[in-house]
Amino acid sequence: MNRQRNRGRVTLATVAAVCAVAALPGQAHAADGPAAYTFDPAAVSVQGVETNSDAAELKPGSVYRSSVKSGQKLYYRLELGARTDAYVSAVAVPKAGGKVAYGDGITISVRDLDDNVCSSEDAAFESAEFARPIAAYAHRTVEKDSTTCAAGGTYNVLIERESKATSSPEAWDLELRYETEPAPKDGGSLPTEAPEDWPSASPVPPAGKQERSGGSGFHDATSLGSGEWVDTIAPGQTRFYRVPVDWGQQIFATAALSNSKKSTEYLGNALALALDNPAHGHVDDATLSYSGASNSVALDPLPPVAYENRYDSAADVSAMRFAGWYYLSATLSPDVAEHYGDDGLALTLRVKVVNDSKPSPYQGDAGIFGVTDDDRDMAETGQSDAAAERSATMRTVAAAGIGAGSVLVLGLGAWTLLARRRAAPAAVPPGTPGGQAPLGGPPQVW
């Protein structure tokens, strides 16, 4: 009976290891077509409410899943200290194949209890009127000599959705993130004026194309560095990539579609390209027209990453306010399938990050608002956050497997020794003829 229990424990350890592999984060993708979005598996479900007094509290450093219907205004709650700089982002994910119209989108804002708006941002479908994930963020930052949103206490996050009557009525999924920014170095030495000009000529990326397949969301975005990266993108599909951009560095990005022999039909907005910052705040976007010939589009020249960019009134400059992973996403219009087929087109991304890194402006650990040597290594190898988590999980599983294997070997060894002892011939008492145990003697106990 003891042997059975030991073998059961070994079996359970093995099963646990197998289950751990089967449940690796980031592996599950929605099975609803090429536009499926990969949500962060660590996201916690939270329900937005239409009365702010009933709003659920969001915790810093956390990811949440929610949803919003057309015309809804949903509240969530923050508890902020007097000096806390907080950022809340929302990725809106319409249903795959759903219809959207010009101007459909969401507005996210952070407000105090007097309904003063600390900041707000829109994410909307404009000239590229096809469903895809869109992102926006809002923040409460403590500004010198400003009394708006300056007190510590309860704040509201408000997400509002607008959709035309001709758009698909289904609810949009939401992926929410709440991050706090580290405190800046003391002494008031940081600049308080945004730069007025910066280099705008796009540099040539390193020669040599490399294949690298994009992810399906922010969580599994494929890491890129400077270079020319080739992928394949299908109609209706969104590919996600991320690039580490440190303090003082400047990012340039261009997307190009390959030629096709299937048609010469003109599509005015065949590809939508977007750039989002480390807090998932929108930075810039561009659209590409296509008529069967190779064509490309570039993001506008953006300033080097600097703390003082936040003081600029232009949203794209203000969004370049911290270092970290910058996210590129590209979506191919579903209308491409009608004229150019379902197989997809070759997508080439040319990325160049220039300038040496500058010191962090923060007092301590920068968290997601910095670039580490590990980040640079991931950009070199193309590893995503999801892949890094899988590697860590596999190391844990391997360690558990080795431990289970050791237990199994020891258990088998003990079982074999016991079996051999039971199978050994009985000892012969001295003086017994013929070497036989005496008949009718007492039973031998071992």
C-alpha positions as CSV (number, residue, x, y, z in Angstrom):
1,M,0.0,0.0,0.0
2,N,2.9,2.4,0.8
3,R,4.4,1.6,-2.6
4,Q,1.1,2.6,-4.3
5,R,1.0,5.9,-2.5
6,N,4.6,6.7,-3.4
7,R,4.0,5.9,-7.0
8,G,0.9,8.0,-7.0
9,R,2.8,11.0,-5.7
10,V,5.4,10.6,-8.4
11,T,2.6,10.4,-11.0
12,L,1.0,13.5,-9.6
13,A,4.2,15.4,-9.9
14,T,4.6,14.3,-13.5
15,V,1.0,15.3,-14.3
16,A,1.5,18.7,-12.6
17,A,4.6,19.3,-14.8
18,V,2.7,18.4,-17.9
19,C,-0.3,20.6,-16.9
20,A,2.1,23.5,-16.3
21,V,3.4,23.2,-19.8
22,A,-0.1,23.0,-21.2
23,A,-1.2,26.1,-19.3
24,L,1.7,28.3,-20.4
25,P,0.7,32.0,-20.5
26,G,0.3,33.7,-23.8
27,Q,-0.4,30.6,-25.8
28,A,-4.2,30.9,-26.0
29,H,-5.5,32.9,-29.0
30,A,-9.1,33.5,-29.8
31,A,-10.4,31.3,-32.6
32,D,-12.4,34.0,-34.3
33,G,-10.3,34.7,-37.4
34,P,-7.2,36.7,-38.3
35,A,-8.3,39.8,-36.3
36,A,-8.2,37.9,-33.0
37,Y,-6.4,39.8,-30.2
38,T,-4.2,38.2,-27.6
39,F,-5.2,39.5,-24.2
40,D,-2.7,39.5,-21.3
41,P,-3.4,36.2,-19.5
42,A,-2.8,37.9,-16.1
43,A,-5.7,40.3,-16.7
44,V,-8.4,40.3,-14.0
45,S,-12.0,40.8,-15.0
46,V,-13.5,44.1,-13.8
47,Q,-17.0,45.5,-14.4
48,G,-17.3,49.2,-15.3
49,V,-20.3,50.9,-13.8
50,E,-22.4,54.0,-14.8
51,T,-22.5,55.5,-11.3
52,N,-19.1,56.5,-10.1
53,S,-19.8,55.9,-6.4
54,D,-20.1,52.1,-7.3
55,A,-16.9,52.0,-9.3
56,A,-14.4,49.2,-8.7
57,E,-10.9,50.2,-7.7
58,L,-7.9,49.6,-10.1
59,K,-4.6,48.7,-8.5
60,P,-1.2,50.0,-9.8
61,G,0.8,47.6,-11.9
62,S,-2.3,45.6,-12.8
63,V,-4.0,44.5,-16.0
64,Y,-7.8,44.2,-16.3
65,R,-10.4,42.9,-18.8
66,S,-13.7,44.7,-19.2
67,S,-16.1,45.6,-22.0
68,V,-18.1,48.6,-23.2
69,K,-21.3,48.9,-25.2
70,S,-22.2,51.5,-27.7
71,G,-23.1,54.8,-25.9
72,Q,-22.0,53.6,-22.5
73,K,-20.1,55.7,-20.0
74,L,-18.3,53.5,-17.5
75,Y,-16.5,54.4,-14.4
76,Y,-13.5,52.8,-12.5
77,R,-11.8,54.2,-9.4
78,L,-8.2,55.1,-8.4
79,E,-6.8,55.9,-5.0
80,L,-3.9,58.3,-5.5
81,G,-1.3,59.9,-3.2
82,A,-0.6,63.6,-3.3
83,R,2.5,63.1,-5.5
84,T,1.4,60.1,-7.6
85,D,1.7,60.3,-11.3
86,A,-0.7,57.7,-12.6
87,Y,-1.5,56.4,-16.1
88,V,-4.5,54.3,-17.2
89,S,-4.7,53.0,-20.7
90,A,-7.5,51.2,-22.6
91,V,-7.2,49.0,-25.6
92,A,-10.6,48.7,-27.3
93,V,-11.0,45.5,-29.3
94,P,-14.1,45.3,-31.6
95,K,-15.4,41.9,-32.5
96,A,-13.5,40.3,-35.5
97,G,-15.3,41.1,-38.7
98,G,-17.5,43.8,-37.1
99,K,-18.3,47.0,-38.8
100,V,-17.1,50.4,-37.7
101,A,-17.6,53.9,-39.1
102,Y,-15.6,57.1,-39.2
103,G,-15.5,58.7,-35.8
104,D,-16.4,55.5,-33.9
105,G,-14.1,55.1,-30.9
106,I,-13.5,55.6,-27.2
107,T,-12.6,58.5,-24.9
108,I,-10.7,57.8,-21.7
109,S,-10.3,60.5,-19.0
110,V,-9.1,60.7,-15.4
111,R,-11.2,63.1,-13.2
112,D,-11.3,64.2,-9.6
113,L,-14.4,64.0,-7.5
114,D,-15.4,67.5,-8.6
115,D,-15.4,66.2,-12.2
116,N,-12.4,68.3,-13.2
117,V,-10.6,66.5,-16.1
118,C,-7.0,65.8,-15.3
119,S,-6.4,64.6,-18.8
120,S,-8.2,62.7,-21.6
121,E,-7.5,61.1,-24.9
122,D,-9.5,59.7,-27.8
123,A,-8.9,56.6,-29.9
124,A,-11.1,56.6,-33.0
125,F,-11.4,55.0,-36.4
126,E,-10.9,57.7,-39.0
127,S,-9.9,57.2,-42.7
128,A,-9.1,53.5,-42.1
129,E,-12.6,52.4,-41.3
130,F,-12.1,48.8,-40.4
131,A,-12.2,47.1,-37.1
132,R,-8.9,46.6,-35.2
133,P,-7.5,47.2,-31.7
134,I,-7.1,50.9,-30.8
135,A,-5.4,52.3,-27.7
136,A,-5.6,55.5,-25.7
137,Y,-4.5,56.6,-22.2
138,A,-5.2,59.3,-19.6
139,H,-3.2,60.4,-16.7
140,R,-3.1,62.4,-13.5
141,T,0.3,64.1,-13.2
142,V,1.2,66.5,-10.5
143,E,2.3,69.8,-12.1
144,K,4.2,72.5,-10.4
145,D,2.0,75.6,-9.4
146,S,-1.2,73.8,-10.6
147,T,-4.1,73.2,-8.3
148,T,-6.1,71.0,-10.8
149,C,-6.0,67.3,-9.7
150,A,-3.3,68.2,-7.2
151,A,-4.8,66.6,-4.0
152,G,-4.5,63.0,-3.0
153,G,-7.6,60.9,-2.7
154,T,-10.2,59.2,-4.9
155,Y,-10.2,59.8,-8.7
156,N,-12.4,58.4,-11.4
157,V,-11.4,56.8,-14.7
158,L,-14.2,57.4,-17.3
159,I,-14.4,55.4,-20.5
160,E,-17.0,56.5,-23.1
161,R,-17.8,54.8,-26.4
162,E,-19.3,56.3,-29.4
163,S,-20.5,54.3,-32.4
164,K,-22.7,55.2,-35.4
165,A,-26.1,53.5,-35.9
166,T,-24.7,51.7,-39.0
167,S,-21.8,50.1,-36.9
168,S,-22.0,46.7,-35.4
169,P,-23.8,46.9,-32.1
170,E,-21.8,44.3,-30.1
171,A,-19.8,45.3,-27.0
172,W,-16.1,46.0,-27.5
173,D,-13.7,44.2,-25.2
174,L,-11.4,46.4,-23.2
175,E,-7.9,45.7,-21.9
176,L,-7.1,48.2,-19.1
177,R,-3.6,48.9,-17.6
178,Y,-2.8,51.1,-14.6
179,E,0.8,52.2,-14.1
180,T,2.4,54.7,-11.8
181,E,5.5,56.7,-12.8
182,P,8.5,56.8,-10.5
183,A,9.3,60.1,-8.8
184,P,11.8,62.3,-10.6
185,K,15.2,63.1,-9.1
186,D,15.0,65.8,-6.4
187,G,16.4,69.3,-6.7
188,G,14.3,70.7,-9.5
189,S,17.0,70.2,-12.1
190,L,14.8,68.6,-14.7
191,P,13.9,70.9,-17.7
192,T,10.3,72.1,-17.7
193,E,10.2,73.2,-21.4
194,A,9.7,70.8,-24.3
195,P,12.2,70.9,-27.2
196,E,11.3,73.1,-30.2
197,D,13.1,71.1,-32.9
198,W,14.9,67.8,-33.4
199,P,16.4,65.8,-36.3
200,S,13.8,64.9,-38.8
201,A,15.7,63.0,-41.6
202,S,15.0,59.3,-41.4
203,P,18.3,57.4,-41.2
204,V,18.8,54.2,-43.2
205,P,18.4,51.1,-41.1
206,P,21.2,48.4,-41.1
207,A,21.4,46.4,-44.3
208,G,20.0,42.9,-44.5
209,K,16.4,41.7,-44.2
210,Q,15.4,39.4,-41.4
211,E,12.2,37.5,-41.0
212,R,10.3,38.1,-37.7
213,S,6.6,37.3,-37.2
214,G,4.5,39.8,-35.2
215,G,2.3,39.0,-32.2
216,S,-1.4,39.5,-31.8
217,G,-1.5,41.9,-28.9
218,F,0.6,44.1,-26.7
219,H,1.3,41.2,-24.4
220,D,2.9,39.0,-27.1
221,A,4.3,41.8,-29.3
222,T,7.5,40.6,-31.1
223,S,10.6,42.5,-30.0
224,L,12.6,44.4,-32.7
225,G,15.7,46.5,-32.8
226,S,17.1,48.7,-35.6
227,G,16.8,46.8,-38.9
228,E,14.7,45.7,-41.8
229,W,12.1,43.1,-40.7
230,V,9.9,41.0,-43.0
231,D,6.6,39.4,-42.0
232,T,3.4,38.3,-43.7
233,I,0.1,40.0,-42.9
234,A,-3.4,38.7,-43.9
235,P,-6.5,40.8,-44.6
236,G,-8.1,41.8,-41.3
237,Q,-5.0,40.9,-39.3
238,T,-3.2,43.1,-36.8
239,R,0.5,42.5,-36.1
240,F,2.2,43.8,-33.0
241,Y,5.9,44.6,-32.5
242,R,7.8,46.5,-29.8
243,V,11.1,48.4,-29.9
244,P,13.2,49.5,-26.8
245,V,13.8,53.2,-26.9
246,D,15.9,54.7,-24.1
247,W,16.2,58.2,-22.7
248,G,17.6,60.5,-25.4
249,Q,17.0,58.0,-28.2
250,Q,14.8,58.7,-31.3
251,I,12.7,56.1,-33.2
252,F,12.0,56.1,-36.9
253,A,9.7,53.5,-38.5
254,T,8.4,52.8,-42.0
255,A,6.0,50.0,-43.2
256,A,5.9,48.7,-46.8
257,L,3.6,46.2,-48.6
258,S,5.0,44.0,-51.4
259,N,3.6,44.1,-54.9
260,S,0.9,41.7,-56.1
261,K,0.1,40.3,-59.5
262,K,-3.5,39.5,-58.7
263,S,-5.1,43.0,-59.2
264,T,-4.5,46.7,-59.7
265,E,-7.5,47.8,-57.7
266,Y,-6.9,51.0,-55.7
267,L,-7.5,50.9,-52.0
268,G,-7.1,54.2,-50.3
269,N,-6.4,52.9,-46.8
270,A,-5.1,49.4,-47.2
271,L,-2.8,49.4,-44.2
272,A,-3.0,51.2,-40.9
273,L,0.3,51.8,-38.9
274,A,0.3,53.0,-35.3
275,L,2.9,53.7,-32.6
276,D,2.1,53.6,-28.8
277,N,4.3,54.4,-25.9
278,P,5.3,52.2,-22.9
279,A,2.1,53.2,-21.0
280,H,0.1,52.3,-24.2
281,G,-0.7,55.9,-24.9
282,H,-1.1,56.7,-28.6
283,V,1.8,58.5,-30.2
284,D,1.3,58.6,-34.0
285,D,-0.4,56.8,-36.9
286,A,-0.3,56.7,-40.7
287,T,-2.2,54.9,-43.5
288,L,-1.0,53.4,-46.7
289,S,-2.8,53.3,-50.1
290,Y,-2.3,50.2,-52.3
291,S,-3.0,49.3,-55.9
292,G,-0.9,46.2,-56.4
293,A,2.5,47.9,-56.6
294,S,4.9,48.1,-53.7
295,N,4.2,51.1,-51.5
296,S,5.4,52.4,-48.1
297,V,4.4,54.9,-45.4
298,A,6.4,56.4,-42.6
299,L,5.5,57.7,-39.2
300,D,6.1,61.4,-38.7
301,P,9.6,62.3,-37.2
302,L,9.3,62.3,-33.5
303,P,11.5,63.9,-30.8
304,P,14.1,62.0,-28.8
305,V,12.6,60.5,-25.6
306,A,12.8,63.1,-22.8
307,Y,11.0,63.8,-19.5
308,E,10.3,67.4,-20.6
309,N,8.4,66.3,-23.7
310,R,5.3,66.1,-21.4
311,Y,5.1,69.9,-21.4
312,D,4.5,70.2,-25.1
313,S,0.9,70.8,-26.3
314,A,1.2,68.5,-29.3
315,A,0.0,65.0,-28.3
316,D,2.6,63.1,-30.3
317,V,5.5,65.1,-28.7
318,S,4.0,64.8,-25.2
319,A,3.6,61.1,-25.6
320,M,7.4,60.7,-26.0
321,R,7.8,61.4,-22.3
322,F,9.4,58.2,-21.1
323,A,11.8,55.4,-22.1
324,G,10.8,51.8,-22.5
325,W,9.1,49.5,-25.0
326,Y,7.4,51.4,-27.8
327,Y,4.7,49.4,-29.7
328,L,4.2,49.3,-33.4
329,S,1.0,47.8,-34.8
330,A,0.0,47.2,-38.4
331,T,-3.4,46.2,-39.7
332,L,-4.2,45.1,-43.2
333,S,-7.7,46.1,-44.3
334,P,-10.2,43.2,-44.8
335,D,-11.1,44.7,-48.1
336,V,-7.7,43.6,-49.5
337,A,-9.1,40.0,-49.6
338,E,-11.7,40.9,-52.2
339,H,-9.2,42.0,-54.8
340,Y,-5.9,40.4,-53.7
341,G,-6.9,37.2,-52.0
342,D,-6.8,35.8,-48.5
343,D,-3.2,34.7,-48.5
344,G,-1.9,38.0,-47.3
345,L,1.0,40.2,-48.4
346,A,4.6,40.6,-47.4
347,L,5.0,43.4,-44.8
348,T,8.4,45.0,-44.4
349,L,9.1,47.2,-41.3
350,R,12.2,49.4,-41.4
351,V,13.1,50.5,-37.9
352,K,15.9,52.7,-36.8
353,V,16.7,53.9,-33.2
354,V,19.4,56.5,-33.0
355,N,21.5,58.3,-30.3
356,D,23.2,57.1,-27.2
357,S,21.3,56.4,-24.1
358,K,21.0,59.2,-21.4
359,P,20.6,58.7,-17.7
360,S,17.2,58.1,-16.2
361,P,15.5,61.1,-14.6
362,Y,14.0,59.0,-11.8
363,Q,15.1,58.6,-8.3
364,G,15.0,54.8,-8.2
365,D,14.0,51.8,-10.4
366,A,12.4,53.0,-13.6
367,G,10.2,49.9,-14.0
368,I,8.6,49.8,-17.4
369,F,9.8,53.4,-18.0
370,G,13.4,52.4,-18.8
371,V,15.4,50.1,-21.0
372,T,17.6,47.3,-19.6
373,D,20.3,45.1,-21.0
374,D,17.7,42.2,-21.0
375,D,15.4,44.4,-23.1
376,R,18.1,44.9,-25.6
377,D,18.8,41.2,-25.7
378,M,15.2,40.5,-26.3
379,A,15.1,42.9,-29.2
380,E,18.2,41.1,-30.6
381,T,16.5,37.7,-30.4
382,G,12.9,38.8,-31.1
383,Q,11.6,37.5,-27.8
384,S,8.3,38.8,-26.5
385,D,7.1,39.1,-23.0
386,A,4.9,36.0,-23.5
387,A,7.9,34.1,-24.7
388,A,10.0,35.2,-21.8
389,E,7.3,34.1,-19.4
390,R,7.1,30.7,-21.2
391,S,10.9,30.3,-20.8
392,A,10.7,31.1,-17.1
393,T,7.8,28.6,-16.8
394,M,9.7,25.9,-18.7
395,R,12.7,26.4,-16.3
396,T,10.3,25.9,-13.4
397,V,8.8,22.9,-15.0
398,A,12.2,21.5,-15.8
399,A,13.3,21.9,-12.2
400,A,10.1,20.2,-11.1
401,G,10.6,17.5,-13.6
402,I,14.1,16.9,-12.4
403,G,12.8,16.7,-8.8
404,A,10.1,14.3,-9.8
405,G,12.6,12.2,-11.7
406,S,14.8,12.0,-8.7
407,V,11.9,10.9,-6.5
408,L,11.0,8.3,-9.1
409,V,14.5,6.9,-9.3
410,L,14.8,6.8,-5.5
411,G,11.4,5.2,-5.2
412,L,12.2,2.6,-7.8
413,G,15.5,1.9,-6.1
414,A,13.8,1.3,-2.8
415,W,11.1,-0.8,-4.3
416,T,13.8,-3.0,-6.1
417,L,15.8,-3.4,-2.9
418,L,12.7,-4.4,-1.0
419,A,11.7,-6.9,-3.7
420,R,15.1,-8.5,-3.7
421,R,15.1,-8.9,0.1
422,R,11.7,-10.6,-0.1
423,A,12.9,-12.9,-2.9
424,A,16.1,-14.0,-1.0
425,P,16.3,-17.7,0.2
426,A,15.5,-18.3,3.9
427,A,18.5,-18.5,6.2
428,V,19.3,-22.0,7.4
429,P,19.6,-22.5,11.2
430,P,22.9,-24.1,12.2
431,G,23.0,-27.9,12.2
432,T,20.0,-28.4,10.0
433,P,20.7,-31.4,7.7
434,G,20.7,-30.9,3.9
435,G,20.6,-27.3,4.4
436,Q,16.7,-27.3,4.8
437,A,14.8,-25.4,7.3
438,P,13.2,-27.6,9.9
439,L,9.7,-28.8,9.1
440,G,7.0,-27.3,11.3
441,G,9.4,-24.7,12.7
442,P,8.3,-21.2,13.5
443,P,7.6,-18.8,10.6
444,Q,10.6,-16.6,9.6
445,V,10.1,-12.9,10.1
446,W,12.2,-10.5,7.9
